[in-house]
Every structure is written in structure tokens, then in C-alpha cells.
Amino acid sequence: MKQKEILLFGATGQIGRNLIRKLSKNNYKITAVTRNIHRAGYIIKTQANPGYLELVELKNFNLNKIEQLFEDCDICINLVGILYENKNQDFKTIHTDLPDMLSRIANKFKINKFIHLSALGIDEAIDSKYATSKLEGEKRIIKNFNNHIIIRPSIVYSVDDNFTTNFMTLLNRLPVMPLYYQGKTKFSPIHVSDLTDIIFNIIERGYSNLILECVGPDILSFKEILESLLGAIDKKRLLIPLPYQIAAISAKILQLLPKPLLTEDQLKLLKYDNIKSENYKTNFDLKLDANRKFKFEINKYSYNWRSGGQFANKELIEKND
């Protein structure tokens, strides 16, 4: 049987790397697009057996080059996204213009399926440039190509993420951690392995014209997430609610860093719950369960931030069960 050809944009992130492993193990051939093959290639090449993965370098969104990549693909998956803007990239280009281009090309070549990674909670966050650019990108896709599947995950976490790992680093180093909006914002964290299983099953099944909210089994407030991380690394820290005016000033300063810890736009996003909306189907509605529990999963890699390292692992897991 001929291998199904998948064109993957955004292969170097935690979702992309895990998805390559999942797909290649199940006889899918992946063409992974990266902006810098020398910097990112060594990371991606280890995710699949020889013959199942081809790397393509694309430094800019050149229409002709991208169209050439679509000629042989059955399915296109777009995982490209950014959390903050800088002089080299902005939300509109990445979250709106790129999905618009890819979905138009998908329609031109009549591929089987176009899968796009968006974000949960963007309908309400109208004061966030991140959210509005994501939402506009979804609208363009829906207009351009019927065989689309838009995936809206809550926070995606794993040992390779930029969420739990960053917060464990901060909690390990700082005596005090601010709580934005009193730490009441709710999330449904989903483990990257559960999300890639969902994407794989969507590819295997005949879904189309679908917006799917992907959530994990837990609903946790921001404060509860920080408390879980503190328990996992066996640390005690003060969690102090920060007035919005002070938070806004700190975000304005922190966003000047090369890799911002917090931006003004991210602060706006934190106002809105990141849980299922009841307006769209969820992975659980489609019997695509995500059963990995947040507390249990973070204990598998949190030893990197504990006193005693991996040798404290067993004791901490028993303590937090």
C-alpha cells in the first residue's frame, strides 16, 4: 500500500516532534518544513525512521515553493504559531496570512485534508492581538477549503513545553510568584501525547469541516497549576495576587526581553478561561479521550527542578498521589 504523504509546517515544536514520531510509526511519510535545516534538522531527524521523513528548508513563505510541496501531499498540517511578536515575526503574518495561503493552495490542489492548530478561548479574547489573529486565520481557512479540521487545544504540556518548564524554573528560583487576576483563570491542560493521538485519529477517520476543542481531563485554575508545580518540585513559595495596574507595568517591561516572560497581550489573554466553551465539539464528544492527569504527568519530569534530582522522584510521586 502506498504511504500517505503528509506535509507538516511547524515541525520543530513539541507537538510537531511528537506528531512525527506517531505518524511515522504508522506508515505515514512526512515532509517537514523548517526555516533553518541546519539548526533544527538534528532535532527532527531523530523522530522518525529512515525513509519516513524528508526535511525541506523554507526561509520565507514563497508561494511557488510552497505550491511545489503540495503537489505530492495528501494531507497538510499547519502547527506554526508564535506567543509574542518581534521585529522578525508578527501575529497577522503567522496566524492569519499563512493559514490563508496554505488553505487556498490546499483547495487548488484538492488535497484530502487540511489540519490547522489554533487555540482555545479565542472567540472571547477580542482585546488580544494573538486571539484575533488566530480567529481571523480560522475564518480564512473555513472560507477557502471545506475539508478543514481546526484544532483548538488548551495549554499543551510536556517535558518539551515552554509552559510548565518555564514556571518550574521560576518557582525554583524566586521566593514569590505573582498571581494575575487572583489566579482564578481556568485551564484544561492536555498532554502532548494525548493531543498527537487525537490528531492521528482525526487523520485516520473521515472528519472534515470541523472545529474541535481539545482538552485534558482536569479543570485547574492558574493558582492550582502553580500549586501542583510547587508540589512536584517540592518547594514552598508565596503566591501573591498582583493588582492589574502593577501587572500591566511589569508586562510592559518584561516584553522587552529577547524571550519575554510576559507581554501585555499575554496579560490580556489571562483574563479569559481556557476551557471548553460548549459551542463546539470536544475530543471527548468524538470519543477521543485525553486521560493523562496533569499532576501525575508533571511528576515524570519535574525532578530536573527538585533538590536531589531524579532520586527524589519516587518519594515525590507517592507524596502527590
Secondary structure as UniProt FT lines:
FT   STRAND          4..9
FT   TURN            11..12
FT   HELIX           14..25
FT   TURN            26..27
FT   STRAND          28..34
FT   HELIX           37..45
FT   TURN            46..47
FT   TURN            50..51
FT   STRAND          53..57
FT   HELIX           63..70
FT   TURN            71..72
FT   STRAND          75..78
FT   TURN            87..88
FT   HELIX           92..97
FT   HELIX           98..109
FT   STRAND          113..117
FT   TURN            120..124
FT   TURN            126..127
FT   HELIX           129..144
FT   STRAND          148..153
FT   STRAND          156..157
FT   TURN            159..160
FT   HELIX           164..173
FT   STRAND          176..180
FT   HELIX           181..183
FT   STRAND          186..187
FT   STRAND          190..191
FT   HELIX           192..204
FT   TURN            205..206
FT   STRAND          210..214
FT   STRAND          220..221
FT   HELIX           222..233
FT   STRAND          238..242
FT   HELIX           244..254
FT   TURN            255..256
FT   HELIX           264..269
FT   TURN            270..271
FT   STRAND          281..282
FT   TURN            283..287
FT   HELIX           294..298
FT   TURN            299..301
FT   HELIX           302..305
FT   TURN            307..308
FT   HELIX           309..312
FT   HELIX           313..320
//
